[in-house]
Amino acid sequence: MFTKKFWKGAGERLIKTFAQGFGIAAGLGEPGISVFNIDWQGAAGIGLGMALASLVTSIVSAPVGEPASPSLTRE
């Protein structure tokens, strides 16, 4: 867990999860949604909450794989 590779993988997962949560919460892809009627603060809050959950999951998963990685599977 204390390697650059671990934190690089965990960071990548965190960013992807934030983007997914933000996009869903903002309603991106829904008809009639524009940048002017998105609840930016709410969408960011959901994205950040999901990103935090992703980080916690990566840390908890670290002892499972060898060498330690942010994934439950062996890489």
N, CA, C and O atoms as a Tripos MOL2 file, in Angstrom:
@<TRIPOS>MOLECULE
protein
  300   299    75     0     0
PROTEIN
NO_CHARGES

@<TRIPOS>ATOM
      1 N           0.8180   -1.1960    0.0000 N.3       1 MET1
      2 CA          0.0000    0.0000    0.0000 C.3       1 MET1
      3 C           0.8650    1.2660    0.0000 C.2       1 MET1
      4 O           0.3780    2.3450   -0.3350 O.2       1 MET1
      5 N           2.0900    1.1460    0.3570 N.am      2 PHE2
      6 CA          2.9660    2.3190    0.4570 C.3       2 PHE2
      7 C           3.8720    2.4470   -0.7630 C.2       2 PHE2
      8 O           5.0270    2.8610   -0.6550 O.2       2 PHE2
      9 N           3.3270    2.0850   -1.9290 N.am      3 THR3
     10 CA          4.1130    2.1850   -3.1510 C.3       3 THR3
     11 C           3.4870    3.1940   -4.1040 C.2       3 THR3
     12 O           2.2980    3.4980   -4.0190 O.2       3 THR3
     13 N           4.2980    3.6980   -4.9990 N.am      4 LYS4
     14 CA          3.8160    4.6410   -6.0050 C.3       4 LYS4
     15 C           2.7860    3.9640   -6.9080 C.2       4 LYS4
     16 O           1.8010    4.5900   -7.3000 O.2       4 LYS4
     17 N           3.0060    2.6840   -7.2420 N.am      5 LYS5
     18 CA          2.0910    1.9440   -8.1070 C.3       5 LYS5
     19 C           0.7040    1.8440   -7.4630 C.2       5 LYS5
     20 O          -0.3080    2.0100   -8.1440 O.2       5 LYS5
     21 N           0.6550    1.5740   -6.1610 N.am      6 PHE6
     22 CA         -0.6280    1.4790   -5.4590 C.3       6 PHE6
     23 C          -1.3900    2.7900   -5.5550 C.2       6 PHE6
     24 O          -2.5640    2.8010   -5.9250 O.2       6 PHE6
     25 N          -0.7300    3.8960   -5.2230 N.am      7 TRP7
     26 CA         -1.4130    5.1950   -5.2000 C.3       7 TRP7
     27 C          -1.7750    5.6760   -6.5930 C.2       7 TRP7
     28 O          -2.7610    6.3940   -6.7640 O.2       7 TRP7
     29 N          -0.9890    5.2890   -7.5910 N.am      8 LYS8
     30 CA         -1.3260    5.6280   -8.9710 C.3       8 LYS8
     31 C          -2.6110    4.9080   -9.3780 C.2       8 LYS8
     32 O          -3.4960    5.5120   -9.9850 O.2       8 LYS8
     33 N          -2.7130    3.6300   -9.0490 N.am      9 GLY9
     34 CA         -3.9230    2.8650   -9.3490 C.3       9 GLY9
     35 C          -5.1220    3.3710   -8.5750 C.2       9 GLY9
     36 O          -6.2130    3.4990   -9.1310 O.2       9 GLY9
     37 N          -4.9300    3.6620   -7.2890 N.am     10 ALA10
     38 CA         -6.0210    4.1670   -6.4510 C.3      10 ALA10
     39 C          -6.4840    5.5330   -6.9550 C.2      10 ALA10
     40 O          -7.6830    5.8100   -6.9790 O.2      10 ALA10
     41 N          -5.5530    6.3770   -7.3520 N.am     11 GLY11
     42 CA         -5.8980    7.6980   -7.8780 C.3      11 GLY11
     43 C          -6.6830    7.6100   -9.1750 C.2      11 GLY11
     44 O          -7.6360    8.3590   -9.3890 O.2      11 GLY11
     45 N          -6.2770    6.6920  -10.0340 N.am     12 GLU12
     46 CA         -6.9980    6.5040  -11.2930 C.3      12 GLU12
     47 C          -8.4370    6.0600  -11.0170 C.2      12 GLU12
     48 O          -9.3730    6.5710  -11.6310 O.2      12 GLU12
     49 N          -8.6100    5.1230  -10.1070 N.am     13 ARG13
     50 CA         -9.9480    4.6590   -9.7580 C.3      13 ARG13
     51 C         -10.7730    5.7900   -9.1470 C.2      13 ARG13
     52 O         -11.9570    5.9350   -9.4500 O.2      13 ARG13
     53 N         -10.1460    6.5890   -8.2870 N.am     14 LEU14
     54 CA        -10.8310    7.7020   -7.6370 C.3      14 LEU14
     55 C         -11.3360    8.7060   -8.6680 C.2      14 LEU14
     56 O         -12.4820    9.1480   -8.5860 O.2      14 LEU14
     57 N         -10.5040    9.0690   -9.6290 N.am     15 ILE15
     58 CA        -10.8860   10.0460  -10.6550 C.3      15 ILE15
     59 C         -12.0170    9.5010  -11.5310 C.2      15 ILE15
     60 O         -12.9660   10.2210  -11.8440 O.2      15 ILE15
     61 N         -11.9140    8.2350  -11.9220 N.am     16 LYS16
     62 CA        -12.9660    7.6430  -12.7470 C.3      16 LYS16
     63 C         -14.2910    7.5900  -11.9900 C.2      16 LYS16
     64 O         -15.3430    7.8900  -12.5530 O.2      16 LYS16
     65 N         -14.2380    7.2110  -10.7270 N.am     17 THR17
     66 CA        -15.4590    7.1280   -9.9320 C.3      17 THR17
     67 C         -16.0770    8.5030   -9.7360 C.2      17 THR17
     68 O         -17.2970    8.6470   -9.8120 O.2      17 THR17
     69 N         -15.2490    9.5220   -9.4830 N.am     18 PHE18
     70 CA        -15.7750   10.8850   -9.3700 C.3      18 PHE18
     71 C         -16.4920   11.2870  -10.6510 C.2      18 PHE18
     72 O         -17.6050   11.8120  -10.6070 O.2      18 PHE18
     73 N         -15.8580   11.0410  -11.7840 N.am     19 ALA19
     74 CA        -16.4490   11.4280  -13.0690 C.3      19 ALA19
     75 C         -17.7750   10.7110  -13.3020 C.2      19 ALA19
     76 O         -18.7260   11.3160  -13.7970 O.2      19 ALA19
     77 N         -17.8490    9.4380  -12.9530 N.am     20 GLN20
     78 CA        -19.0920    8.6930  -13.1290 C.3      20 GLN20
     79 C         -20.1950    9.2600  -12.2380 C.2      20 GLN20
     80 O         -21.3110    9.4990  -12.6990 O.2      20 GLN20
     81 N         -19.8820    9.4730  -10.9740 N.am     21 GLY21
     82 CA        -20.8700   10.0070  -10.0410 C.3      21 GLY21
     83 C         -21.3210   11.4030  -10.4230 C.2      21 GLY21
     84 O         -22.5120   11.7110  -10.3700 O.2      21 GLY21
     85 N         -20.3830   12.2420  -10.8040 N.am     22 PHE22
     86 CA        -20.7110   13.6070  -11.2070 C.3      22 PHE22
     87 C         -21.6060   13.6010  -12.4340 C.2      22 PHE22
     88 O         -22.6030   14.3210  -12.4900 O.2      22 PHE22
     89 N         -21.2460   12.7840  -13.4170 N.am     23 GLY23
     90 CA        -22.0260   12.7300  -14.6490 C.3      23 GLY23
     91 C         -23.4480   12.2600  -14.4190 C.2      23 GLY23
     92 O         -24.3880   12.8200  -14.9830 O.2      23 GLY23
     93 N         -23.6150   11.2390  -13.5970 N.am     24 ILE24
     94 CA        -24.9570   10.7310  -13.3070 C.3      24 ILE24
     95 C         -25.7550   11.7700  -12.5270 C.2      24 ILE24
     96 O         -26.9090   12.0380  -12.8620 O.2      24 ILE24
     97 N         -25.1600   12.3550  -11.4980 N.am     25 ALA25
     98 CA        -25.8610   13.3280  -10.6620 C.3      25 ALA25
     99 C         -26.2180   14.5920  -11.4380 C.2      25 ALA25
    100 O         -27.2570   15.2030  -11.1890 O.2      25 ALA25
    101 N         -25.3680   14.9800  -12.3660 N.am     26 ALA26
    102 CA        -25.6200   16.1880  -13.1460 C.3      26 ALA26
    103 C         -26.6660   15.9520  -14.2240 C.2      26 ALA26
    104 O         -27.1810   16.9020  -14.8150 O.2      26 ALA26
    105 N         -26.9820   14.6890  -14.4820 N.am     27 GLY27
    106 CA        -27.9660   14.3830  -15.5090 C.3      27 GLY27
    107 C         -27.4120   14.4930  -16.9110 C.2      27 GLY27
    108 O         -28.1670   14.6810  -17.8650 O.2      27 GLY27
    109 N         -26.1110   14.3800  -17.0480 N.am     28 LEU28
    110 CA        -25.5010   14.4780  -18.3710 C.3      28 LEU28
    111 C         -26.0270   13.3570  -19.2570 C.2      28 LEU28
    112 O         -26.0920   12.2030  -18.8330 O.2      28 LEU28
    113 N         -26.3830   13.6790  -20.4280 N.am     29 GLY29
    114 CA        -26.9430   12.7110  -21.3560 C.3      29 GLY29
    115 C         -28.4640   12.7130  -21.3640 C.2      29 GLY29
    116 O         -29.0740   12.0910  -22.2340 O.2      29 GLY29
    117 N         -29.0820   13.3950  -20.4180 N.am     30 GLU30
    118 CA        -30.5390   13.4870  -20.3640 C.3      30 GLU30
    119 C         -31.0120   14.5900  -21.3130 C.2      30 GLU30
    120 O         -30.3610   15.6290  -21.4260 O.2      30 GLU30
    121 N         -32.1200   14.3740  -21.9820 N.am     31 PRO31
    122 CA        -32.6550   15.4240  -22.8530 C.3      31 PRO31
    123 C         -33.0160   16.6820  -22.0480 C.2      31 PRO31
    124 O         -33.5630   16.5780  -20.9500 O.2      31 PRO31
    125 N         -32.7210   17.8340  -22.5770 N.am     32 GLY32
    126 CA        -33.0800   19.0920  -21.9400 C.3      32 GLY32
    127 C         -32.0970   19.5740  -20.8830 C.2      32 GLY32
    128 O         -32.3160   20.6280  -20.2850 O.2      32 GLY32
    129 N         -31.0200   18.8350  -20.6350 N.am     33 ILE33
    130 CA        -30.0240   19.2460  -19.6410 C.3      33 ILE33
    131 C         -28.9820   20.1050  -20.3410 C.2      33 ILE33
    132 O         -28.4550   19.7220  -21.3850 O.2      33 ILE33
    133 N         -28.6880   21.2530  -19.7710 N.am     34 SER34
    134 CA        -27.6310   22.1070  -20.3110 C.3      34 SER34
    135 C         -26.7540   22.5740  -19.1540 C.2      34 SER34
    136 O         -27.0930   22.3600  -17.9910 O.2      34 SER34
    137 N         -25.6590   23.1950  -19.4620 N.am     35 VAL35
    138 CA        -24.7420   23.6750  -18.4240 C.3      35 VAL35
    139 C         -25.3870   24.7350  -17.5480 C.2      35 VAL35
    140 O         -24.8870   25.0280  -16.4620 O.2      35 VAL35
    141 N         -26.4970   25.3170  -18.0080 N.am     36 PHE36
    142 CA        -27.1540   26.3800  -17.2490 C.3      36 PHE36
    143 C         -28.1340   25.8650  -16.1960 C.2      36 PHE36
    144 O         -28.4850   26.6020  -15.2750 O.2      36 PHE36
    145 N         -28.5810   24.6130  -16.3170 N.am     37 ASN37
    146 CA        -29.5410   24.1190  -15.3370 C.3      37 ASN37
    147 C         -29.0550   22.9020  -14.5530 C.2      37 ASN37
    148 O         -29.8680   22.1560  -14.0070 O.2      37 ASN37
    149 N         -27.7530   22.6950  -14.4920 N.am     38 ILE38
    150 CA        -27.1750   21.6140  -13.7020 C.3      38 ILE38
    151 C         -26.9610   22.1030  -12.2670 C.2      38 ILE38
    152 O         -26.5170   23.2310  -12.0520 O.2      38 ILE38
    153 N         -27.2720   21.2650  -11.3040 N.am     39 ASP39
    154 CA        -26.9640   21.5570   -9.9070 C.3      39 ASP39
    155 C         -25.4960   21.1730   -9.6770 C.2      39 ASP39
    156 O         -25.1920   20.0620   -9.2410 O.2      39 ASP39
    157 N         -24.6030   22.1050   -9.9780 N.am     40 TRP40
    158 CA        -23.1640   21.8350   -9.9320 C.3      40 TRP40
    159 C         -22.7080   21.4190   -8.5390 C.2      40 TRP40
    160 O         -21.9160   20.4860   -8.4020 O.2      40 TRP40
    161 N         -23.1880   22.0900   -7.5180 N.am     41 GLN41
    162 CA        -22.7680   21.7830   -6.1530 C.3      41 GLN41
    163 C         -23.2470   20.3920   -5.7400 C.2      41 GLN41
    164 O         -22.4860   19.6240   -5.1510 O.2      41 GLN41
    165 N         -24.4740   20.0700   -6.0390 N.am     42 GLY42
    166 CA        -25.0020   18.7460   -5.7050 C.3      42 GLY42
    167 C         -24.2760   17.6470   -6.4520 C.2      42 GLY42
    168 O         -23.9440   16.6140   -5.8700 O.2      42 GLY42
    169 N         -24.0270   17.8590   -7.7400 N.am     43 ALA43
    170 CA        -23.3280   16.8630   -8.5480 C.3      43 ALA43
    171 C         -21.8980   16.6590   -8.0540 C.2      43 ALA43
    172 O         -21.4110   15.5290   -7.9970 O.2      43 ALA43
    173 N         -21.2250   17.7580   -7.6970 N.am     44 ALA44
    174 CA        -19.8580   17.6490   -7.1720 C.3      44 ALA44
    175 C         -19.8470   16.9140   -5.8300 C.2      44 ALA44
    176 O         -18.9470   16.1180   -5.5600 O.2      44 ALA44
    177 N         -20.8530   17.1870   -4.9900 N.am     45 GLY45
    178 CA        -20.9320   16.5090   -3.6970 C.3      45 GLY45
    179 C         -21.1040   15.0060   -3.8440 C.2      45 GLY45
    180 O         -20.4710   14.2300   -3.1290 O.2      45 GLY45
    181 N         -21.9590   14.5980   -4.7710 N.am     46 ILE46
    182 CA        -22.1530   13.1670   -5.0130 C.3      46 ILE46
    183 C         -20.8840   12.5530   -5.5920 C.2      46 ILE46
    184 O         -20.4710   11.4690   -5.1790 O.2      46 ILE46
    185 N         -20.2670   13.2420   -6.5460 N.am     47 GLY47
    186 CA        -19.0210   12.7400   -7.1240 C.3      47 GLY47
    187 C         -17.9250   12.5920   -6.0840 C.2      47 GLY47
    188 O         -17.2090   11.5900   -6.0800 O.2      47 GLY47
    189 N         -17.7830   13.5770   -5.2000 N.am     48 LEU48
    190 CA        -16.7570   13.5120   -4.1490 C.3      48 LEU48
    191 C         -17.0460   12.3970   -3.1470 C.2      48 LEU48
    192 O         -16.1300   11.7170   -2.6850 O.2      48 LEU48
    193 N         -18.3150   12.2160   -2.8160 N.am     49 GLY49
    194 CA        -18.6800   11.1290   -1.9120 C.3      49 GLY49
    195 C         -18.3380    9.7720   -2.5000 C.2      49 GLY49
    196 O         -17.8180    8.8980   -1.8060 O.2      49 GLY49
    197 N         -18.6320    9.5990   -3.7800 N.am     50 MET50
    198 CA        -18.3040    8.3430   -4.4470 C.3      50 MET50
    199 C         -16.7920    8.1660   -4.5640 C.2      50 MET50
    200 O         -16.2910    7.0490   -4.4320 O.2      50 MET50
    201 N         -16.0620    9.2510   -4.8090 N.am     51 ALA51
    202 CA        -14.6040    9.1750   -4.8970 C.3      51 ALA51
    203 C         -14.0000    8.7690   -3.5650 C.2      51 ALA51
    204 O         -13.0540    7.9820   -3.5290 O.2      51 ALA51
    205 N         -14.5320    9.2930   -2.4700 N.am     52 LEU52
    206 CA        -14.0580    8.9130   -1.1380 C.3      52 LEU52
    207 C         -14.3240    7.4350   -0.8830 C.2      52 LEU52
    208 O         -13.4740    6.7330   -0.3350 O.2      52 LEU52
    209 N         -15.5010    6.9630   -1.2770 N.am     53 ALA53
    210 CA        -15.8150    5.5350   -1.1200 C.3      53 ALA53
    211 C         -14.8470    4.6830   -1.9390 C.2      53 ALA53
    212 O         -14.4400    3.6110   -1.4900 O.2      53 ALA53
    213 N         -14.4790    5.1410   -3.1190 N.am     54 SER54
    214 CA        -13.5240    4.4220   -3.9530 C.3      54 SER54
    215 C         -12.1560    4.3470   -3.2810 C.2      54 SER54
    216 O         -11.5100    3.2990   -3.2920 O.2      54 SER54
    217 N         -11.7180    5.4570   -2.6970 N.am     55 LEU55
    218 CA        -10.4290    5.4780   -2.0100 C.3      55 LEU55
    219 C         -10.4220    4.5230   -0.8210 C.2      55 LEU55
    220 O          -9.4570    3.7850   -0.6230 O.2      55 LEU55
    221 N         -11.4830    4.5350   -0.0390 N.am     56 VAL56
    222 CA        -11.5760    3.6340    1.1160 C.3      56 VAL56
    223 C         -11.5520    2.1830    0.6420 C.2      56 VAL56
    224 O         -10.8830    1.3450    1.2460 O.2      56 VAL56
    225 N         -12.2770    1.8810   -0.4330 N.am     57 THR57
    226 CA        -12.2820    0.5280   -0.9780 C.3      57 THR57
    227 C         -10.8810    0.1080   -1.4200 C.2      57 THR57
    228 O         -10.4770   -1.0310   -1.1870 O.2      57 THR57
    229 N         -10.1430    1.0080   -2.0500 N.am     58 SER58
    230 CA         -8.7730    0.7000   -2.4740 C.3      58 SER58
    231 C          -7.8870    0.3960   -1.2760 C.2      58 SER58
    232 O          -7.1110   -0.5590   -1.3040 O.2      58 SER58
    233 N          -7.9960    1.1950   -0.2290 N.am     59 ILE59
    234 CA         -7.1660    0.9920    0.9620 C.3      59 ILE59
    235 C          -7.5100   -0.3230    1.6480 C.2      59 ILE59
    236 O          -6.6170   -1.0540    2.0760 O.2      59 ILE59
    237 N          -8.7920   -0.6250    1.7540 N.am     60 VAL60
    238 CA         -9.2160   -1.8680    2.3960 C.3      60 VAL60
    239 C          -8.8120   -3.0810    1.5610 C.2      60 VAL60
    240 O          -8.5520   -4.1500    2.1130 O.2      60 VAL60
    241 N          -8.7560   -2.9280    0.2440 N.am     61 SER61
    242 CA         -8.3950   -4.0310   -0.6440 C.3      61 SER61
    243 C          -6.8970   -4.2960   -0.6880 C.2      61 SER61
    244 O          -6.4840   -5.3620   -1.1460 O.2      61 SER61
    245 N          -6.0830   -3.3750   -0.2340 N.am     62 ALA62
    246 CA         -4.6240   -3.4750   -0.3630 C.3      62 ALA62
    247 C          -4.0390   -4.7660    0.2130 C.2      62 ALA62
    248 O          -3.1770   -5.3610   -0.4330 O.2      62 ALA62
    249 N          -4.4580   -5.2280    1.3870 N.am     63 PRO63
    250 CA         -3.8320   -6.4300    1.9430 C.3      63 PRO63
    251 C          -4.1840   -7.7240    1.2130 C.2      63 PRO63
    252 O          -3.5680   -8.7560    1.4790 O.2      63 PRO63
    253 N          -5.1470   -7.6990    0.3100 N.am     64 VAL64
    254 CA         -5.6190   -8.9290   -0.3270 C.3      64 VAL64
    255 C          -4.6800   -9.4020   -1.4260 C.2      64 VAL64
    256 O          -4.2910  -10.5700   -1.4480 O.2      64 VAL64
    257 N          -4.3130   -8.5140   -2.3300 N.am     65 GLY65
    258 CA         -3.4840   -8.9070   -3.4590 C.3      65 GLY65
    259 C          -1.9990   -8.8920   -3.1460 C.2      65 GLY65
    260 O          -1.5620   -8.2380   -2.1980 O.2      65 GLY65
    261 N          -1.2350   -9.6060   -3.9360 N.am     66 GLU66
    262 CA          0.2230   -9.5860   -3.8260 C.3      66 GLU66
    263 C           0.7950   -9.2540   -5.1810 C.2      66 GLU66
    264 O           0.4500   -9.9520   -6.1350 O.2      66 GLU66
    265 N           1.6100   -8.2840   -5.3520 N.am     67 PRO67
    266 CA          1.9320   -7.2870   -4.3470 C.3      67 PRO67
    267 C           0.7250   -6.4010   -4.0740 C.2      67 PRO67
    268 O          -0.2290   -6.3870   -4.8520 O.2      67 PRO67
    269 N           0.7680   -5.6790   -2.9960 N.am     68 ALA68
    270 CA         -0.3680   -4.8610   -2.5840 C.3      68 ALA68
    271 C          -0.8130   -3.9400   -3.7150 C.2      68 ALA68
    272 O          -0.0160   -3.1910   -4.2810 O.2      68 ALA68
    273 N          -2.0980   -4.0120   -4.0280 N.am     69 SER69
    274 CA         -2.6580   -3.1500   -5.0640 C.3      69 SER69
    275 C          -4.0290   -2.6600   -4.5990 C.2      69 SER69
    276 O          -4.5850   -3.2080   -3.6480 O.2      69 SER69
    277 N          -4.5740   -1.6510   -5.2450 N.am     70 PRO70
    278 CA         -5.8760   -1.1360   -4.8500 C.3      70 PRO70
    279 C          -7.0340   -1.9920   -5.3700 C.2      70 PRO70
    280 O          -8.1950   -1.5970   -5.2580 O.2      70 PRO70
    281 N          -6.7260   -3.1540   -5.9330 N.am     71 SER71
    282 CA         -7.7320   -4.0240   -6.5140 C.3      71 SER71
    283 C          -7.8270   -5.3290   -5.7260 C.2      71 SER71
    284 O          -6.8400   -5.7810   -5.1450 O.2      71 SER71
    285 N          -9.0050   -5.9250   -5.7090 N.am     72 LEU72
    286 CA         -9.1620   -7.2230   -5.0580 C.3      72 LEU72
    287 C          -8.5820   -8.3430   -5.8910 C.2      72 LEU72
    288 O          -8.3380   -9.4360   -5.3800 O.2      72 LEU72
    289 N          -8.3560   -8.0850   -7.1770 N.am     73 THR73
    290 CA         -7.7870   -9.1150   -8.0520 C.3      73 THR73
    291 C          -6.2820   -8.9370   -8.1090 C.2      73 THR73
    292 O          -5.7600   -7.8550   -7.8390 O.2      73 THR73
    293 N          -5.6100   -9.9830   -8.4540 N.am     74 ARG74
    294 CA         -4.1570   -9.9070   -8.6030 C.3      74 ARG74
    295 C          -3.8280   -9.3780   -9.9790 C.2      74 ARG74
    296 O          -4.3780   -9.8350  -10.9800 O.2      74 ARG74
    297 N          -2.9440   -8.4270  -10.0240 N.am     75 GLU75
    298 CA         -2.5870   -7.7930  -11.3010 C.3      75 GLU75
    299 C          -1.3510   -8.4160  -11.8750 C.2      75 GLU75
    300 O          -0.8980   -8.0150  -12.9470 O.2      75 GLU75
@<TRIPOS>BOND
     1     1     2 1
     2     2     3 1
     3     3     4 2
     4     3     5 am
     5     5     6 1
     6     6     7 1
     7     7     8 2
     8     7     9 am
     9     9    10 1
    10    10    11 1
    11    11    12 2
    12    11    13 am
    13    13    14 1
    14    14    15 1
    15    15    16 2
    16    15    17 am
    17    17    18 1
    18    18    19 1
    19    19    20 2
    20    19    21 am
    21    21    22 1
    22    22    23 1
    23    23    24 2
    24    23    25 am
    25    25    26 1
    26    26    27 1
    27    27    28 2
    28    27    29 am
    29    29    30 1
    30    30    31 1
    31    31    32 2
    32    31    33 am
    33    33    34 1
    34    34    35 1
    35    35    36 2
    36    35    37 am
    37    37    38 1
    38    38    39 1
    39    39    40 2
    40    39    41 am
    41    41    42 1
    42    42    43 1
    43    43    44 2
    44    43    45 am
    45    45    46 1
    46    46    47 1
    47    47    48 2
    48    47    49 am
    49    49    50 1
    50    50    51 1
    51    51    52 2
    52    51    53 am
    53    53    54 1
    54    54    55 1
    55    55    56 2
    56    55    57 am
    57    57    58 1
    58    58    59 1
    59    59    60 2
    60    59    61 am
    61    61    62 1
    62    62    63 1
    63    63    64 2
    64    63    65 am
    65    65    66 1
    66    66    67 1
    67    67    68 2
    68    67    69 am
    69    69    70 1
    70    70    71 1
    71    71    72 2
    72    71    73 am
    73    73    74 1
    74    74    75 1
    75    75    76 2
    76    75    77 am
    77    77    78 1
    78    78    79 1
    79    79    80 2
    80    79    81 am
    81    81    82 1
    82    82    83 1
    83    83    84 2
    84    83    85 am
    85    85    86 1
    86    86    87 1
    87    87    88 2
    88    87    89 am
    89    89    90 1
    90    90    91 1
    91    91    92 2
    92    91    93 am
    93    93    94 1
    94    94    95 1
    95    95    96 2
    96    95    97 am
    97    97    98 1
    98    98    99 1
    99    99   100 2
   100    99   101 am
   101   101   102 1
   102   102   103 1
   103   103   104 2
   104   103   105 am
   105   105   106 1
   106   106   107 1
   107   107   108 2
   108   107   109 am
   109   109   110 1
   110   110   111 1
   111   111   112 2
   112   111   113 am
   113   113   114 1
   114   114   115 1
   115   115   116 2
   116   115   117 am
   117   117   118 1
   118   118   119 1
   119   119   120 2
   120   119   121 am
   121   121   122 1
   122   122   123 1
   123   123   124 2
   124   123   125 am
   125   125   126 1
   126   126   127 1
   127   127   128 2
   128   127   129 am
   129   129   130 1
   130   130   131 1
   131   131   132 2
   132   131   133 am
   133   133   134 1
   134   134   135 1
   135   135   136 2
   136   135   137 am
   137   137   138 1
   138   138   139 1
   139   139   140 2
   140   139   141 am
   141   141   142 1
   142   142   143 1
   143   143   144 2
   144   143   145 am
   145   145   146 1
   146   146   147 1
   147   147   148 2
   148   147   149 am
   149   149   150 1
   150   150   151 1
   151   151   152 2
   152   151   153 am
   153   153   154 1
   154   154   155 1
   155   155   156 2
   156   155   157 am
   157   157   158 1
   158   158   159 1
   159   159   160 2
   160   159   161 am
   161   161   162 1
   162   162   163 1
   163   163   164 2
   164   163   165 am
   165   165   166 1
   166   166   167 1
   167   167   168 2
   168   167   169 am
   169   169   170 1
   170   170   171 1
   171   171   172 2
   172   171   173 am
   173   173   174 1
   174   174   175 1
   175   175   176 2
   176   175   177 am
   177   177   178 1
   178   178   179 1
   179   179   180 2
   180   179   181 am
   181   181   182 1
   182   182   183 1
   183   183   184 2
   184   183   185 am
   185   185   186 1
   186   186   187 1
   187   187   188 2
   188   187   189 am
   189   189   190 1
   190   190   191 1
   191   191   192 2
   192   191   193 am
   193   193   194 1
   194   194   195 1
   195   195   196 2
   196   195   197 am
   197   197   198 1
   198   198   199 1
   199   199   200 2
   200   199   201 am
   201   201   202 1
   202   202   203 1
   203   203   204 2
   204   203   205 am
   205   205   206 1
   206   206   207 1
   207   207   208 2
   208   207   209 am
   209   209   210 1
   210   210   211 1
   211   211   212 2
   212   211   213 am
   213   213   214 1
   214   214   215 1
   215   215   216 2
   216   215   217 am
   217   217   218 1
   218   218   219 1
   219   219   220 2
   220   219   221 am
   221   221   222 1
   222   222   223 1
   223   223   224 2
   224   223   225 am
   225   225   226 1
   226   226   227 1
   227   227   228 2
   228   227   229 am
   229   229   230 1
   230   230   231 1
   231   231   232 2
   232   231   233 am
   233   233   234 1
   234   234   235 1
   235   235   236 2
   236   235   237 am
   237   237   238 1
   238   238   239 1
   239   239   240 2
   240   239   241 am
   241   241   242 1
   242   242   243 1
   243   243   244 2
   244   243   245 am
   245   245   246 1
   246   246   247 1
   247   247   248 2
   248   247   249 am
   249   249   250 1
   250   250   251 1
   251   251   252 2
   252   251   253 am
   253   253   254 1
   254   254   255 1
   255   255   256 2
   256   255   257 am
   257   257   258 1
   258   258   259 1
   259   259   260 2
   260   259   261 am
   261   261   262 1
   262   262   263 1
   263   263   264 2
   264   263   265 am
   265   265   266 1
   266   266   267 1
   267   267   268 2
   268   267   269 am
   269   269   270 1
   270   270   271 1
   271   271   272 2
   272   271   273 am
   273   273   274 1
   274   274   275 1
   275   275   276 2
   276   275   277 am
   277   277   278 1
   278   278   279 1
   279   279   280 2
   280   279   281 am
   281   281   282 1
   282   282   283 1
   283   283   284 2
   284   283   285 am
   285   285   286 1
   286   286   287 1
   287   287   288 2
   288   287   289 am
   289   289   290 1
   290   290   291 1
   291   291   292 2
   292   291   293 am
   293   293   294 1
   294   294   295 1
   295   295   296 2
   296   295   297 am
   297   297   298 1
   298   298   299 1
   299   299   300 2
@<TRIPOS>SUBSTRUCTURE
     1 MET1         2 RESIDUE 1 A MET
     2 PHE2         6 RESIDUE 1 A PHE
     3 THR3        10 RESIDUE 1 A THR
     4 LYS4        14 RESIDUE 1 A LYS
     5 LYS5        18 RESIDUE 1 A LYS
     6 PHE6        22 RESIDUE 1 A PHE
     7 TRP7        26 RESIDUE 1 A TRP
     8 LYS8        30 RESIDUE 1 A LYS
     9 GLY9        34 RESIDUE 1 A GLY
    10 ALA10       38 RESIDUE 1 A ALA
    11 GLY11       42 RESIDUE 1 A GLY
    12 GLU12       46 RESIDUE 1 A GLU
    13 ARG13       50 RESIDUE 1 A ARG
    14 LEU14       54 RESIDUE 1 A LEU
    15 ILE15       58 RESIDUE 1 A ILE
    16 LYS16       62 RESIDUE 1 A LYS
    17 THR17       66 RESIDUE 1 A THR
    18 PHE18       70 RESIDUE 1 A PHE
    19 ALA19       74 RESIDUE 1 A ALA
    20 GLN20       78 RESIDUE 1 A GLN
    21 GLY21       82 RESIDUE 1 A GLY
    22 PHE22       86 RESIDUE 1 A PHE
    23 GLY23       90 RESIDUE 1 A GLY
    24 ILE24       94 RESIDUE 1 A ILE
    25 ALA25       98 RESIDUE 1 A ALA
    26 ALA26      102 RESIDUE 1 A ALA
    27 GLY27      106 RESIDUE 1 A GLY
    28 LEU28      110 RESIDUE 1 A LEU
    29 GLY29      114 RESIDUE 1 A GLY
    30 GLU30      118 RESIDUE 1 A GLU
    31 PRO31      122 RESIDUE 1 A PRO
    32 GLY32      126 RESIDUE 1 A GLY
    33 ILE33      130 RESIDUE 1 A ILE
    34 SER34      134 RESIDUE 1 A SER
    35 VAL35      138 RESIDUE 1 A VAL
    36 PHE36      142 RESIDUE 1 A PHE
    37 ASN37      146 RESIDUE 1 A ASN
    38 ILE38      150 RESIDUE 1 A ILE
    39 ASP39      154 RESIDUE 1 A ASP
    40 TRP40      158 RESIDUE 1 A TRP
    41 GLN41      162 RESIDUE 1 A GLN
    42 GLY42      166 RESIDUE 1 A GLY
    43 ALA43      170 RESIDUE 1 A ALA
    44 ALA44      174 RESIDUE 1 A ALA
    45 GLY45      178 RESIDUE 1 A GLY
    46 ILE46      182 RESIDUE 1 A ILE
    47 GLY47      186 RESIDUE 1 A GLY
    48 LEU48      190 RESIDUE 1 A LEU
    49 GLY49      194 RESIDUE 1 A GLY
    50 MET50      198 RESIDUE 1 A MET
    51 ALA51      202 RESIDUE 1 A ALA
    52 LEU52      206 RESIDUE 1 A LEU
    53 ALA53      210 RESIDUE 1 A ALA
    54 SER54      214 RESIDUE 1 A SER
    55 LEU55      218 RESIDUE 1 A LEU
    56 VAL56      222 RESIDUE 1 A VAL
    57 THR57      226 RESIDUE 1 A THR
    58 SER58      230 RESIDUE 1 A SER
    59 ILE59      234 RESIDUE 1 A ILE
    60 VAL60      238 RESIDUE 1 A VAL
    61 SER61      242 RESIDUE 1 A SER
    62 ALA62      246 RESIDUE 1 A ALA
    63 PRO63      250 RESIDUE 1 A PRO
    64 VAL64      254 RESIDUE 1 A VAL
    65 GLY65      258 RESIDUE 1 A GLY
    66 GLU66      262 RESIDUE 1 A GLU
    67 PRO67      266 RESIDUE 1 A PRO
    68 ALA68      270 RESIDUE 1 A ALA
    69 SER69      274 RESIDUE 1 A SER
    70 PRO70      278 RESIDUE 1 A PRO
    71 SER71      282 RESIDUE 1 A SER
    72 LEU72      286 RESIDUE 1 A LEU
    73 THR73      290 RESIDUE 1 A THR
    74 ARG74      294 RESIDUE 1 A ARG
    75 GLU75      298 RESIDUE 1 A GLU
